[in-house]
Amino acid sequence: MMFARLSRLSRLSRLPGGPARSAFQAGALVAVLALAACASPSSRFYTLGGASVGASGSTPAGASSVRTAAAPAWLIEVAPIDVPPQVAKTQLVVQTGPTQVKVLEEERWASLPGDELRRALSTSLTQQLNTIDVYGTAYSDTTPVYRVSVNVQRFESWPGSHALIDAVWSVRAVRSTAVMTCRSVVSEQVGSGYDSLVDGHRRALQRVSEQVAGALRAMAATGPFSSASQGGKAAARVAVPSCPSLDAGVAAR
């Protein structure tokens, strides 16, 4: 009886529509699905930094590959930037409503948003103020240093509407009690597409950096650098200017 059943199954497997053909069709379907998965759209990467170098890492045509500058009168130290946990990921997170967001798997930041913001802010400030960011680098105790700290409260992306940065930031004179704490809320209109959305964030951050630059200029203008008193018992007190307006950096140019 058993041999008769095996013989019958063998004959059925060779017939059109038999188990063998069904298994072949199932295998072919799996292969097609696998190929479709491999052919899915590749991710696109965005950055808040300016295009200071070419795609291959070379400097743009006409630009010098070496820059030298006199030692600045004072330095800055841009600390790592905190962003809200819901946007602290490489994927772009866009608003779809007041209480809803969408994580875009194929639209990504080149690095984490906090790193993108810190790098872009550092570049903007050093260019505006003709100074050097010495974060993570040794520097002389006799050179005035101003530490910039930023805590982004909101980093909102509304496709086709606006890009918003709401940040509390401070400028503190290192080795001094002088500190200025301010807030910037900037919203930039954007068009359709994610390139426009990222550009909106870039413009918003530039406006924030102009306000921070105004604060740094004001702090540096309060007088000569004041170091801690002898023996390190107490830090010198320096008058702290008021927070500049969002347009202060533009007016100071």
N, C-alpha and C positions, 0 to 999 in steps of 0.2 A: 504493500500500500504506500509506504513512504517513498519508494523508488518511483512509483507511478506519479506521485505529486511533484517530485523534483523534475522529472522529465517534462511534465506539463508546464511548469514554471519556466523551464529552459526554452520551450517552444514559444511561449507567450512573450518572452523577453525579446525574441527575434521578430515578432510581428509588429507592423506599424502601429504606433500608439501603445506598445507594450511597456512594461516597467523600465526596460533599458532606455527606450526613447524618452520616457518621462524624466528619468534621471539625467539624461543628456541635456534636455531642455532646462531643467532646474540648474544644472551646472553652468549652462550658457547664460542664464539670467543673472546668476551671481557674478559672473565675469563682467557682464555689461554694467551692472551696478557698481562694481569696483572701479571700472574705467571712468564712469560718470563722476564718482567721488574724486578721483585723481584729477579730473578736468575742471574742478570747481574753481571759481574766480580767486585769484591770488589777493593777498592783503595789500592795502595801500598805506603808506606811512607818512605822517605829518610831523613837522617840527615848528616851534615858535621862534627858532633862531633865524638870523638873517643869512643870506647866501653869500658868505664871505669867502668860500672856497668852492672849486668846481666839484662835479660829481666824482671825479677820480682822485680828489684830494689836492689837486693843484690849484694855485691861485689863479683868479680870472685874468684874461688877457689884458695887458697894460698895467697890471698891478705889481708892485714890488713884492718879492718873496721874503724880504728882510726889513724889519722896522726897528728903529732905535729911537729912544726918547730920553730926555733929561729926567732925573729922578723927581717925581711929583712932590709938592710941598706937604701933602697929606695923602693917606691911603684909605681904602674902604675894605670892608670884610663882609661879603654877602653870605649870610648863613643859609643852610638848607631851608627850603620853603615847605610849610605844611599845607595840605589841601584836604578837603572833606573826604572821608573814607569812601563814599560812593563813587567818586571820580578818580580815586587813587589807583588806576589800573591803566594798562597800555591801550585798551580798547577805548574808542571815543564813546562817551556816554551823553546822549542827547535827551532833551526834555520832549515828551510827547503830550504833556499836560501838567497842571499845577502839582500833581502828586504822583506822576508817572514818568519813568525814564525808560530808555531803550539802550542796550549795550550793543554796539556795532562790532561784530567779530572781524569784519573785513576792512574796517577803517580804524587805524591804530596810530598812536603816538610813537615817534622814534624812540623815546624813552619815557619813563614815568612822568606824569604831568608836573609833579613837584620839581623834578630835575630839569624839565624843559623850561619851567618858569624861572628857576634860579639862574640857569645858564643865560637865558635871554635877558633877564634883568641885569645880571652882571655885565654883559656885553654893552647894553644900552648905557648904563651908568658910567662905565669906564670911558666910553666914547664921548658922552656929554661933558664929563668932568675932567677929562684928560688925566686920569689917575689909574691906579692898579688895584685889582681885587686880590688881596693877599690871603683869602680864606685857605686854610690848610698849608700855608707857606710861612716860613720864618721871616721876621722883619725886625728892624731896629727898635729898641725901646725909646729912642729919642724922636721917632717920627710919629706925628699924630695919626691915629687910626680911628675910623668911625665904622661901627658895626651896624649893618642893616639886617633886621629880622622881619620876616613877613609871615603872617598867618592868614591864608585865604579862607574866608568864611563861606563864600559861594563862588563856584566856578560853573556857570550855567551855559549850556549850548542849546539854542532854540533855532533849528534849521529854518531858513527862509525868514527869520525874524530878527534875532539879536544874539550877541555874545556878551555875557556879563561877568565881571570880576568884582567881587566885594572883598576887600582885604584890609586887615588891621596891621599896621607896620610901625616899626620904631627905628630911630637912628640914635645910637648911643656912642658917646665919646669913650673909647677904651681908656682905662686907668683914670676915669673921672666919673662923677655922679651925674653928669649932664646926659639927659635922655629926652627925646621928643617922641611921643606916641600919637599917631594919627590914623585916620581911616580914609580909604578911597573906595568909592562905588562908581564903576564905569560901565556903561552899556553902549555897545556899538552895533548899529544896524548891519545886517548881512543879507546877501541875496541867496539864491538857491544854490545847492551844492555844498559839499563839505570843504572844498578849498576856500570858499567865501567865509564859511564858519570859522575855520582856523585863522584866516586873515583878520576876522573880527576880533578874535582873542589876541592876536598879535598887536593890533591897534589899541585895544583896551590896555594891554600891559605896557605899551609905550607911553600912554597917558599917565599910568601909575608911576612909571619910572621917571617921568618928568617932574611929578610932584615930589618924589623921593629925592631927586637931584636938587630941587629947590630947597628942601630941608637940609641936605648935606651942605649946600653953599651957605645957608644961614648959620648952621652950626659952626662951620669953619671960620665964618666971619665974626664970631662972637669975641675973638681975641686970640692971642698966642696959645699954643698948646700948653695945657696945665697937667702936669704929672702928679702922682701921689706925693704927699709930704714926706719928709725924711723919716726913715724907719718904717714906712708903709703903714703908719697908724691911721691915716684918714685920707681919702681922696679929695682932690680939690673940687670946689663947687664952681660951676660955670653957669652963667645965665642961659636959659633955654628959650629960643624964639618960639613963636606960635606956629602952628601948622600952616604951610603954604596952600594956596588954592590949587585946583587941578590945572589951571592955566599958568601957574607961576613959572614952571619950567620953560614954557614956550616964550614967556615974556623976558626971561633972563638970557635968552640966546642972543 
